Amino acid sequence: MKKIFLLFVALSLLTLSNACKSTRPESKAEKAGWKLSMQSYTLHRFTAVEALDKTQQLGLHFIEIYPGQKMGGDFGDALFGYALSDEDQEKLKSLAASKEIKIISSGVWTAKREEWEKVFAFAENMKLEFISAEPALDDWDVVENLAKQHKIKVAVHNHPSESSYWKPEILLQAIDNRSELLGSSADVGHYKRMGLDPLECIKQLEGKIISFHFKDIAPVGSEGTLEDVIWGTGVLQVDEMLKELKRQKFKGYFTIEYEANWENNLPEIKESINYFNEVVEELF
């Protein structure tokens, strides 16, 4: 019975995926190879199922789900990650496809060395394009080999901590002379939070950027931090970053991670999407 169920889900997923391809027109950004995606941590006070609903409400078609998010819905107490059963993984892919959403990535993974095999096997089974991760510097041989074996890209994130890949030089040195499957998941807000110029960081990473955790931030927040704001209203020169990425002929994902107004940030995200689209219209 389980095999029959999985076959039925797979066929349903294929049908929905094909329907998605045939009915949804590409945006101007997508035609240029630029795709807006949701980082589900933006919606971490909600379940993964609710995050899919909210992503659909925004008109987005791609999502990166963070490990450990409560699944919700018919998934019981399950959490998103490699412990999900095969049945639940197929059910999740089918649910996403029914909303014209593709789960393209997961992260940010900070796994132990012995966990990476499970992470990559999960990513392959979920048909992810890449994982967003912060591997230990000593684990790169393992991570690179698994990326090649499973044909999964590794987009390295930069948390605002000097123990992470907080500046481009650290990442570039770590992946120098390694597989083209390895690159950056650049968080432009975190660069600024570490006193770096995000535009210069993007220039340094030319040819190595797989995706972004994209955002704009205010100069000073209510607690003295650089808080997320609607794109184009902060200090990150979003328009200049997009111009630079056009020059680089970048193709990849702008993953929205909006870390503010947690309970009701969809209106602000929608304004950010509108701003992004306006800049894209002018650029292309």
WOFENMO-V885511 format. One record per residue. N is the residue number from 1. OMEGA is omega in degrees with one decimal (NA if undefined). NEAR is the number of other C-alpha atoms within 10 Angstrom. Layout:
BEGIN
N | OMEGA | NEAR
N | OMEGA | NEAR
END
This chain:
BEGIN
1 | -178.9 | 6
2 | 179.6 | 8
3 | 178.8 | 9
4 | 179.5 | 9
5 | -179.3 | 13
6 | 177.6 | 17
7 | 179.3 | 13
8 | 179.9 | 13
9 | -179.2 | 19
10 | 179.2 | 16
11 | 177.8 | 13
12 | 179.5 | 17
13 | 179.2 | 21
14 | 179.4 | 14
15 | -179.0 | 14
16 | 179.4 | 19
17 | 179.4 | 19
18 | 177.8 | 12
19 | 178.7 | 14
20 | -176.5 | 18
21 | -172.5 | 11
22 | -173.4 | 9
23 | -174.0 | 9
24 | 177.9 | 10
25 | 176.8 | 10
26 | 174.0 | 11
27 | 178.1 | 13
28 | 178.6 | 14
29 | -179.0 | 18
30 | 177.0 | 14
31 | 177.7 | 12
32 | -179.3 | 16
33 | 179.0 | 13
34 | -176.5 | 20
35 | 175.9 | 20
36 | -179.3 | 23
37 | 176.9 | 27
38 | 167.6 | 30
39 | -170.5 | 27
40 | 175.0 | 28
41 | 172.4 | 22
42 | -176.2 | 22
43 | -172.5 | 25
44 | 174.8 | 19
45 | 177.3 | 14
46 | 178.7 | 19
47 | 177.4 | 18
48 | 177.7 | 25
49 | 177.9 | 19
50 | 178.3 | 18
51 | 175.8 | 24
52 | 178.9 | 28
53 | -177.5 | 14
54 | 175.9 | 17
55 | 177.0 | 22
56 | 179.1 | 18
57 | -179.6 | 12
58 | -179.3 | 15
59 | 178.5 | 14
60 | -174.8 | 19
61 | -179.7 | 22
62 | -179.3 | 24
63 | 169.8 | 25
64 | -176.9 | 25
65 | -176.8 | 27
66 | -179.6 | 23
67 | 179.2 | 18
68 | 177.9 | 15
69 | 176.7 | 21
70 | -177.1 | 21
71 | -179.6 | 22
72 | 179.2 | 17
73 | -179.1 | 12
74 | -175.8 | 11
75 | 177.7 | 16
76 | -178.3 | 9
77 | -175.1 | 9
78 | 174.9 | 17
79 | 177.9 | 18
80 | 179.0 | 21
81 | -173.6 | 22
82 | 176.9 | 20
83 | 176.7 | 14
84 | 178.1 | 16
85 | 176.7 | 12
86 | -179.6 | 14
87 | 179.4 | 13
88 | 177.5 | 17
89 | 178.6 | 19
90 | 179.4 | 21
91 | 179.3 | 19
92 | 178.1 | 24
93 | 179.0 | 20
94 | 179.1 | 23
95 | 179.1 | 19
96 | -179.2 | 23
97 | 179.2 | 22
98 | 177.9 | 17
99 | -177.6 | 18
100 | 179.0 | 21
101 | 174.9 | 23
102 | 175.0 | 23
103 | -171.9 | 21
104 | -176.7 | 20
105 | 175.6 | 28
106 | 178.5 | 25
107 | 17.9 | 23
108 | 179.4 | 23
109 | 173.6 | 18
110 | -170.6 | 15
111 | 170.2 | 16
112 | -174.2 | 11
113 | -176.4 | 14
114 | 179.7 | 10
115 | -170.7 | 11
116 | 178.2 | 19
117 | 179.2 | 19
118 | -179.9 | 15
119 | -178.0 | 19
120 | 177.8 | 24
121 | 177.1 | 17
122 | -179.8 | 21
123 | 178.7 | 23
124 | -179.6 | 17
125 | 177.8 | 13
126 | -179.6 | 19
127 | 176.8 | 15
128 | 175.5 | 19
129 | -179.0 | 16
130 | 169.4 | 25
131 | 171.1 | 26
132 | -169.5 | 28
133 | 171.3 | 19
134 | -179.1 | 21
135 | 171.3 | 22
136 | -177.5 | 16
137 | -179.4 | 13
138 | -175.3 | 10
139 | -172.2 | 14
140 | 177.1 | 16
141 | 179.2 | 12
142 | -176.8 | 14
143 | 179.5 | 19
144 | -179.7 | 19
145 | 179.3 | 14
146 | 176.9 | 20
147 | 178.0 | 24
148 | -177.6 | 14
149 | -175.1 | 12
150 | -179.9 | 15
151 | 179.0 | 16
152 | 176.4 | 22
153 | 176.3 | 25
154 | 179.5 | 28
155 | -171.3 | 25
156 | -177.1 | 29
157 | 179.5 | 28
158 | 173.8 | 28
159 | -177.2 | 20
160 | -179.5 | 18
161 | -178.5 | 12
162 | 174.5 | 10
163 | -178.5 | 9
164 | 177.1 | 17
165 | -168.1 | 24
166 | 175.6 | 21
167 | -174.0 | 22
168 | -177.1 | 20
169 | -178.3 | 12
170 | 179.6 | 13
171 | -176.4 | 22
172 | 177.2 | 17
173 | -176.6 | 10
174 | -175.4 | 16
175 | 179.3 | 20
176 | -179.9 | 10
177 | 176.1 | 8
178 | -174.5 | 14
179 | 174.3 | 14
180 | 177.2 | 15
181 | -176.1 | 17
182 | -178.8 | 26
183 | -172.3 | 23
184 | 162.6 | 27
185 | -167.5 | 28
186 | 173.9 | 31
187 | -173.3 | 25
188 | 177.0 | 24
189 | -179.9 | 26
190 | 175.2 | 23
191 | -179.8 | 24
192 | -179.3 | 20
193 | 177.5 | 19
194 | 175.7 | 15
195 | 179.2 | 10
196 | 175.6 | 16
197 | -177.0 | 15
198 | -179.8 | 23
199 | 178.0 | 19
200 | 177.7 | 13
201 | 178.0 | 17
202 | 178.4 | 22
203 | 179.0 | 14
204 | -174.9 | 15
205 | -176.8 | 17
206 | 179.5 | 15
207 | -177.4 | 15
208 | -176.0 | 21
209 | 175.6 | 21
210 | -176.7 | 24
211 | 175.7 | 28
212 | 153.5 | 24
213 | -167.1 | 22
214 | -177.3 | 23
215 | 168.2 | 26
216 | -176.3 | 24
217 | 176.9 | 28
218 | -178.2 | 17
219 | 179.6 | 16
220 | 179.6 | 12
221 | -175.6 | 12
222 | -179.6 | 7
223 | 178.8 | 7
224 | 179.2 | 8
225 | 178.7 | 12
226 | -172.7 | 19
227 | 178.5 | 20
228 | 176.6 | 22
229 | 178.0 | 23
230 | -178.5 | 22
231 | 179.8 | 26
232 | -179.6 | 18
233 | -177.1 | 15
234 | -170.9 | 18
235 | -172.6 | 15
236 | 178.5 | 22
237 | -177.3 | 16
238 | -178.7 | 23
239 | 179.4 | 17
240 | 176.7 | 12
241 | 179.4 | 17
242 | 175.5 | 17
243 | 179.4 | 15
244 | -179.1 | 17
245 | 173.1 | 18
246 | 178.3 | 16
247 | -179.8 | 10
248 | -174.2 | 13
249 | 178.3 | 14
250 | 170.9 | 19
251 | -178.1 | 19
252 | -171.2 | 17
253 | 168.7 | 25
254 | -175.9 | 23
255 | -175.9 | 24
256 | 172.6 | 23
257 | -175.6 | 23
258 | -171.7 | 28
259 | 178.1 | 16
260 | 177.1 | 15
261 | -168.0 | 12
262 | -174.1 | 14
263 | -174.7 | 11
264 | -176.7 | 10
265 | -179.4 | 16
266 | 178.3 | 18
267 | 179.9 | 11
268 | 177.5 | 17
269 | 178.9 | 21
270 | 177.1 | 16
271 | 178.1 | 14
272 | 177.8 | 21
273 | 179.3 | 19
274 | 178.5 | 14
275 | 177.8 | 18
276 | -178.5 | 19
277 | 178.0 | 16
278 | 179.1 | 12
279 | 178.9 | 18
280 | 177.9 | 19
281 | -179.0 | 11
282 | -176.5 | 8
283 | -173.0 | 12
284 | NA | 10
END
